[in-house]
Amino acid sequence: MTSAPAHGRLFSRSTKILIASALLGLAAGCATQPTASSGAAATSAWAFTTQVTDLVPGIYQGAYSANTQQLYITSAVGRPPVRESRLVAFDPASQRISAEVVPAVQAGHKDGQLQAVYGIATDDPHGHIWVTNTRSGSLAVYAQDGLKLVKQFGDKAAPHARDVAVDAAHQRAYVSSPAGDTIFVFDTATLKPLPGITLKGAGEAPKPMSLALDSAHQRLYTVSLNTAEVFVIDTATGKQIASHPIPNVQGGAGIAIDSQKQQLYVTAQKSGDLVILDAQSGRVLHQLATGAGALNVAFDPVNRLAYVANRGAGSVTVVNDAGAILAQIDTGSSPNHITTTPDGTAWALVKKNKDDPRLDRVVRIEARH
């Protein structure tokens, strides 16, 4: 494993672009009209400022730490053997990389394959970063300070590990895997595996994708790729307590929670939808067509907005908590993941397409009302 110091490297950055939306029409020369199958109409104007910073190739997911005030970003390039991967600390204030590390070579491999990093979550009480090593079915823990490797779990500790969510209150890390029907569980204090949670739905075995943690209500949510269901786990007991069907969607992928209003935001990549559900009853409140490949979603509790990464459409859709589409922001290429920071800023991670002259990048989205 090799690391780089906090060198303050600055990648090329675009100038700020103002994208204003008044009611449901977009200004700034963009005539795109959002479409919605249901949902309320917007009642006031919003403006969205975007700023683009080129980053390392293969960026995948991001997670913010209130401890360090850094945005940690994973990257991995290509299919096995994956020889290029980095964990990056990105400073949102300066929009510069402050540190980065290359994961170690996977044990027993002579082809140079790394323990490439994909999913990510921060554990502030312990000063850690949890990442998934999807290709080896493993996960690793790094220190927030200096990105030193704290623990590398063995291969197949969590087959095809995808997302990770850290519940600081109960000292648990939850890992999803679309290769099976299990949420893997780890102790964040001892860094040891615990009994997993087997999900049970209405029919065939589900394949859990994204995770959303509601610490205030002691709930963990996940969405199934193949069965169009949301699963609810009580984090106090570690037991599944409910499952909710999501009608008329295909390829469930992303999930986010509005803890205050108790609403779930679920994206479906095959049908290009965002579905908003009542978190307690599972009742569908709104279903919106956001764009091709609606892969991931993040909810910002400051401005009460949801951001949908439409990977196929090359755009981010902004939706308010009443189910109205406020804007379609063109990011180009393939937005893969979105995270938010405590100031209400959204950060979209965009993977470049082969014909895109730019590098992989992070798009900073600032909402103004």
DALINQUI-V712843 format. One record per backbone hydrogen bond with DSSP energy under -0.5 kcal/mol. CO is the residue of the C=O (numbers start at 0). NH is the residue of the N-H. If there is no record, write none. Layout:
co->CO nh->NH
co->CO nh->NH
//
This chain:
co->1 nh->101
co->3 nh->99
co->4 nh->6
co->8 nh->10
co->8 nh->96
co->11 nh->53
co->16 nh->18
co->16 nh->49
co->17 nh->19
co->18 nh->47
co->19 nh->26
co->20 nh->22
co->20 nh->45
co->21 nh->24
co->23 nh->33
co->24 nh->21
co->26 nh->29
co->28 nh->30
co->31 nh->25
co->31 nh->33
co->45 nh->20
co->46 nh->367
co->47 nh->18
co->48 nh->365
co->49 nh->16
co->50 nh->363
co->51 nh->13
co->52 nh->361
co->55 nh->58
co->57 nh->75
co->60 nh->73
co->62 nh->71
co->64 nh->68
co->64 nh->69
co->69 nh->64
co->69 nh->71
co->70 nh->89
co->71 nh->62
co->72 nh->87
co->73 nh->59
co->74 nh->85
co->74 nh->116
co->75 nh->77
co->80 nh->82
co->81 nh->113
co->83 nh->76
co->85 nh->74
co->85 nh->87
co->86 nh->100
co->87 nh->72
co->87 nh->89
co->88 nh->97
co->88 nh->98
co->89 nh->70
co->89 nh->91
co->90 nh->94
co->90 nh->95
co->95 nh->90
co->96 nh->8
co->98 nh->88
co->99 nh->3
co->100 nh->86
co->100 nh->102
co->101 nh->1
co->103 nh->114
co->105 nh->108
co->112 nh->105
co->113 nh->115
co->118 nh->131
co->120 nh->129
co->122 nh->126
co->122 nh->127
co->123 nh->126
co->126 nh->143
co->127 nh->122
co->128 nh->141
co->129 nh->120
co->130 nh->139
co->131 nh->117
co->131 nh->133
co->132 nh->135
co->132 nh->136
co->132 nh->137
co->133 nh->136
co->135 nh->155
co->136 nh->156
co->136 nh->157
co->137 nh->132
co->138 nh->152
co->139 nh->130
co->140 nh->149
co->140 nh->150
co->141 nh->128
co->142 nh->146
co->143 nh->145
co->144 nh->147
co->147 nh->142
co->150 nh->140
co->150 nh->152
co->153 nh->156
co->155 nh->158
co->157 nh->160
co->159 nh->177
co->162 nh->175
co->164 nh->166
co->164 nh->173
co->165 nh->167
co->166 nh->170
co->166 nh->171
co->167 nh->170
co->170 nh->187
co->171 nh->166
co->172 nh->185
co->173 nh->164
co->174 nh->183
co->175 nh->161
co->176 nh->179
co->176 nh->207
co->179 nh->207
co->180 nh->198
co->181 nh->183
co->182 nh->196
co->183 nh->174
co->184 nh->193
co->185 nh->172
co->185 nh->187
co->186 nh->190
co->186 nh->191
co->191 nh->186
co->193 nh->184
co->195 nh->197
co->196 nh->182
co->196 nh->198
co->203 nh->202
co->206 nh->224
co->209 nh->222
co->211 nh->220
co->212 nh->214
co->213 nh->216
co->213 nh->217
co->213 nh->218
co->214 nh->217
co->217 nh->234
co->217 nh->235
co->218 nh->213
co->219 nh->232
co->220 nh->211
co->221 nh->230
co->222 nh->208
co->223 nh->227
co->223 nh->251
co->224 nh->250
co->224 nh->251
co->227 nh->245
co->228 nh->223
co->229 nh->243
co->230 nh->221
co->231 nh->240
co->231 nh->241
co->232 nh->219
co->232 nh->234
co->233 nh->236
co->233 nh->237
co->233 nh->238
co->238 nh->233
co->241 nh->231
co->243 nh->229
co->244 nh->246
co->245 nh->248
co->249 nh->269
co->249 nh->270
co->250 nh->268
co->252 nh->209
co->253 nh->266
co->255 nh->264
co->256 nh->258
co->257 nh->261
co->257 nh->262
co->261 nh->278
co->262 nh->257
co->263 nh->265
co->263 nh->276
co->264 nh->255
co->265 nh->274
co->266 nh->252
co->266 nh->253
co->267 nh->271
co->267 nh->272
co->267 nh->293
co->268 nh->292
co->271 nh->289
co->271 nh->290
co->272 nh->267
co->273 nh->287
co->274 nh->265
co->274 nh->276
co->275 nh->284
co->275 nh->285
co->276 nh->263
co->276 nh->278
co->277 nh->281
co->282 nh->277
co->285 nh->275
co->286 nh->36
co->286 nh->37
co->287 nh->273
co->287 nh->289
co->288 nh->34
co->290 nh->293
co->291 nh->311
co->291 nh->312
co->292 nh->294
co->292 nh->310
co->295 nh->308
co->297 nh->306
co->298 nh->300
co->299 nh->303
co->299 nh->304
co->303 nh->320
co->304 nh->299
co->305 nh->318
co->306 nh->297
co->307 nh->309
co->307 nh->316
co->308 nh->294
co->308 nh->295
co->308 nh->310
co->309 nh->313
co->309 nh->314
co->313 nh->330
co->313 nh->331
co->314 nh->309
co->315 nh->328
co->316 nh->307
co->316 nh->318
co->317 nh->325
co->317 nh->326
co->318 nh->305
co->319 nh->322
co->321 nh->39
co->323 nh->319
co->326 nh->317
co->327 nh->329
co->328 nh->315
co->328 nh->330
co->332 nh->334
co->333 nh->350
co->336 nh->348
co->338 nh->346
co->340 nh->343
co->344 nh->340
co->345 nh->364
co->346 nh->338
co->347 nh->349
co->347 nh->362
co->348 nh->335
co->348 nh->336
co->349 nh->360
co->350 nh->333
co->352 nh->355
co->359 nh->54
co->360 nh->349
co->361 nh->52
co->361 nh->363
co->362 nh->347
co->363 nh->50
co->363 nh->365
co->364 nh->345
co->364 nh->366
co->365 nh->48
co->367 nh->46
//
